[in-house]
Amino acid sequence: MKSLLLALSLTIATAAAQAPLDQLLIPINPPPKTETTTQFPAPNLSRANSKVATNSNSNSPTLGAEAFLTAIEHELTKHLSLTGELKLSLSRPWSPLKLPAPDYSIVVAEWPTNGISGTFLVRVKISSDGELVADWLVPLQAQLWQDVWVANTRLERGQPLDRSLLASQKFDTLRERQPPISAQVDPSSLELTNSITAGRPLTRQDVSIRPIIRKGQIVEVSAQQGLLSITMKALALENGAAGDLIKLRNLESRREINGQIINENKVRIPF
């Protein structure tokens, strides 16, 4: 009898050693106070049919990829104050996660260090019925769709911008190395620093704030302290937008001063 039990034990151990690694590494319920990082399990489940549901083979509720990704999209959008529509997809196959109860919570334990990009990692913890079910490092792919300005036709460097030259289009802003210009920005406040081909979005590298005072322009300068007020004429020594501090040269004394731009022809000397 002892020899028979020994033979059975050896047979079971050999079978376990030959089992596929991806089955042996499927996440199991860790102790509540244990910090672990586990990769996604191997079986496939597409996002389209992966909402939280009851497993057809048992009464255990499961967490599918659709509900998981929706929760992460919400958390990232809120935490990073994202504008537009964030769309996430999994970089690896997903297996429905069995839950001890229908209620569950998903918490992002570690946020992407440098914000989101086309691909990034987040660490999440999933709990159900007061129990830590999984602690995963999740590789994700992302798209961030925002309304941005796109050139209707070829635009040349230095060309004045207005809405008639541009169209507002939804664009995956994570595809661009430079951040595109939001369609909420008034294009007439911008100046082209690069030529742009038709159909291409404007980026921060392509534009600068349009100066309302330019180098060489004669402007009116005012200075006030208490009841004392002085006005004079000065030569702008550099370009500037509203609110900028620029260098000026007093036309009478030839002294250089700094002034803050108020409008197209007026500068104020702050005290």
C-alpha positions in Angstrom: 0.0 0.0 0.0 2.8 2.4 0.9 4.6 1.6 -2.4 1.3 2.4 -4.3 0.9 5.8 -2.6 4.5 6.6 -3.3 4.1 5.8 -7.0 0.9 8.0 -7.2 2.8 10.9 -5.5 5.6 10.7 -8.0 3.1 10.7 -10.9 1.3 13.8 -9.6 4.6 15.7 -9.1 5.8 14.8 -12.6 2.6 16.0 -14.2 2.8 19.3 -12.3 6.3 19.8 -13.5 5.2 19.4 -17.1 2.2 21.7 -16.8 2.4 24.9 -18.9 4.0 27.8 -17.1 1.2 30.2 -18.0 -1.3 28.0 -16.1 1.0 27.7 -13.1 1.5 31.5 -12.9 -2.2 32.5 -13.1 -2.8 35.0 -10.3 -4.2 33.6 -7.1 -5.7 35.5 -4.2 -2.8 37.0 -2.2 -3.0 37.6 1.6 -4.6 41.1 2.2 -1.4 42.6 3.6 1.0 41.2 1.0 2.3 43.5 -1.7 2.8 41.6 -5.0 3.0 42.3 -8.7 1.5 39.8 -11.1 1.4 39.8 -14.9 -1.8 39.3 -16.8 -3.1 35.7 -17.1 -2.8 34.2 -20.6 -6.3 33.2 -21.9 -7.9 35.5 -24.4 -11.0 37.7 -23.9 -11.8 40.5 -26.3 -12.9 43.9 -24.9 -16.2 43.7 -26.9 -17.7 40.9 -24.8 -15.9 41.3 -21.6 -18.2 43.1 -19.2 -18.6 42.0 -15.6 -20.7 38.8 -15.8 -21.3 35.5 -14.1 -19.1 32.7 -15.5 -21.4 30.2 -17.4 -19.6 27.3 -15.9 -20.0 28.4 -12.3 -21.9 30.9 -10.1 -18.7 33.0 -9.5 -18.8 36.6 -10.8 -15.9 37.7 -13.0 -14.3 40.9 -13.9 -13.9 41.4 -17.7 -11.6 43.6 -19.7 -14.3 46.1 -20.7 -15.2 47.0 -17.1 -11.5 47.0 -16.1 -10.4 49.4 -18.8 -13.4 51.7 -18.2 -12.4 52.0 -14.6 -8.8 52.8 -15.4 -9.8 55.4 -18.1 -12.0 57.1 -15.5 -9.2 57.2 -12.8 -6.5 58.4 -15.2 -8.8 61.1 -16.7 -9.7 62.4 -13.2 -6.2 62.1 -11.7 -4.3 63.7 -14.6 -7.1 66.3 -15.4 -7.2 65.1 -19.0 -9.4 66.9 -21.6 -10.9 65.0 -24.5 -11.6 61.2 -24.7 -9.1 58.7 -23.3 -9.3 55.2 -24.9 -7.2 52.4 -23.5 -6.5 48.9 -24.7 -4.6 46.0 -23.3 -1.1 45.2 -24.5 -1.5 41.5 -23.5 -4.4 39.0 -23.6 -6.9 39.1 -20.7 -8.6 36.4 -18.8 -11.8 37.0 -16.8 -10.8 37.5 -13.1 -13.0 35.5 -10.7 -14.3 37.5 -7.8 -15.5 36.3 -4.4 -18.5 38.7 -4.7 -20.3 40.9 -7.3 -19.1 44.1 -5.7 -15.5 45.2 -6.4 -13.1 48.2 -6.5 -10.2 49.0 -8.7 -7.5 51.3 -7.3 -4.5 52.7 -9.3 -1.6 52.1 -6.9 1.2 53.6 -9.1 0.5 56.3 -11.7 2.7 56.7 -14.9 5.7 58.8 -13.8 5.8 61.0 -16.9 2.1 61.1 -17.7 0.4 59.0 -20.4 1.9 58.2 -23.8 1.1 55.7 -26.5 2.3 52.9 -24.3 2.8 53.0 -20.5 2.4 51.0 -17.3 0.1 51.4 -14.3 -0.1 49.3 -11.1 -3.6 48.4 -10.0 -5.1 46.7 -7.0 -8.5 44.9 -7.3 -10.5 44.1 -4.2 -13.8 42.3 -3.8 -15.8 41.6 -0.6 -13.1 43.3 1.4 -10.4 41.0 0.0 -7.4 41.9 -2.2 -8.0 39.8 -5.3 -5.1 41.0 -7.5 -2.1 43.4 -7.5 -1.0 43.8 -11.1 1.5 45.8 -13.2 -0.6 46.5 -16.3 0.9 47.4 -19.7 -1.5 49.6 -21.6 -1.9 51.3 -25.0 -3.6 54.7 -25.1 -5.2 57.2 -27.4 -6.3 60.6 -26.3 -8.8 62.2 -28.7 -9.1 66.0 -28.5 -10.4 68.7 -30.8 -7.3 70.4 -32.3 -6.6 72.9 -35.1 -5.7 71.3 -38.4 -4.5 73.3 -41.5 -7.1 73.4 -44.4 -4.3 74.3 -46.8 -0.6 74.8 -46.8 0.4 77.5 -44.4 3.6 79.5 -44.7 5.9 80.7 -41.9 4.9 84.2 -40.7 1.4 83.9 -42.3 -1.3 85.5 -40.2 -3.7 82.9 -38.7 -7.5 83.0 -38.5 -10.3 80.4 -38.3 -10.9 80.4 -42.0 -7.5 78.8 -42.6 -8.1 76.0 -40.0 -10.5 73.3 -39.2 -11.3 71.8 -35.8 -10.9 68.0 -35.9 -10.7 65.2 -33.4 -7.1 63.9 -33.3 -5.2 61.4 -31.3 -2.8 63.8 -29.6 -0.5 61.1 -28.3 0.6 60.4 -31.9 2.4 63.7 -32.1 5.8 64.3 -30.5 4.8 67.9 -29.9 1.5 68.8 -28.2 -1.1 69.9 -30.8 -2.9 73.2 -30.3 -6.4 72.9 -28.8 -9.3 74.1 -30.9 -10.3 76.2 -27.8 -7.3 78.5 -28.5 -8.0 81.6 -30.6 -5.8 81.1 -33.6 -5.6 84.9 -34.3 -3.5 85.1 -31.1 -0.9 82.9 -32.7 1.9 83.4 -35.2 3.3 80.7 -37.4 7.0 79.9 -36.9 7.0 76.9 -39.3 5.4 76.1 -42.6 2.6 73.5 -42.3 1.2 71.2 -45.0 -2.6 70.7 -45.5 -4.2 68.2 -43.1 -1.5 68.5 -40.5 -2.3 69.6 -36.9 -0.7 72.8 -35.5 1.7 72.0 -32.7 3.4 74.1 -30.1 6.6 73.9 -32.2 4.8 75.5 -35.1 3.4 78.6 -33.4 4.3 81.3 -31.0 2.1 84.0 -29.3 1.5 86.8 -31.8 3.3 89.9 -30.5 1.1 93.0 -30.3 4.1 95.3 -30.0 7.1 94.7 -32.3 10.7 95.7 -32.1 11.2 99.2 -33.5 7.7 100.4 -32.7 7.1 103.7 -31.0 4.8 103.3 -28.0 3.3 105.4 -25.3 4.8 104.7 -21.9 3.0 105.6 -18.6 4.3 105.6 -15.1 2.3 106.3 -12.0 3.1 106.4 -8.3 0.4 107.7 -6.0 -0.9 111.0 -7.4 2.2 111.4 -9.7 1.7 110.3 -13.3 4.2 110.6 -16.1 3.8 109.7 -19.9 6.5 109.6 -22.5 7.3 108.1 -25.9 9.7 105.1 -26.1 11.1 102.8 -28.7 10.4 99.1 -28.3 13.6 97.1 -28.3 11.9 93.7 -28.6 8.7 92.0 -29.5 6.0 91.2 -26.8 2.5 90.0 -26.2 0.0 91.4 -23.8 1.3 91.3 -20.2 5.0 90.7 -21.3 7.8 92.8 -19.9 9.9 94.3 -22.7 12.9 96.6 -23.0 12.3 100.1 -24.2 14.4 103.2 -24.9 13.3 106.6 -23.8 13.3 108.8 -26.9 14.4 111.9 -24.9 16.9 110.6 -22.3 18.0 107.5 -24.4 17.9 105.5 -21.2 16.7 101.9 -21.4 13.8 100.9 -19.2 11.5 97.9 -18.8 7.8 98.1 -19.3 4.7 95.8 -19.2 2.6 95.7 -22.4 -1.0 96.9 -21.9 -2.3 96.9 -25.5 -1.1 97.5 -29.1 0.6 100.9 -28.4 0.7 101.3 -24.6 3.2 100.2 -22.1 3.2 100.7 -18.3 6.3 101.0 -16.1 5.6 99.0 -12.9 6.7 100.3 -9.6 
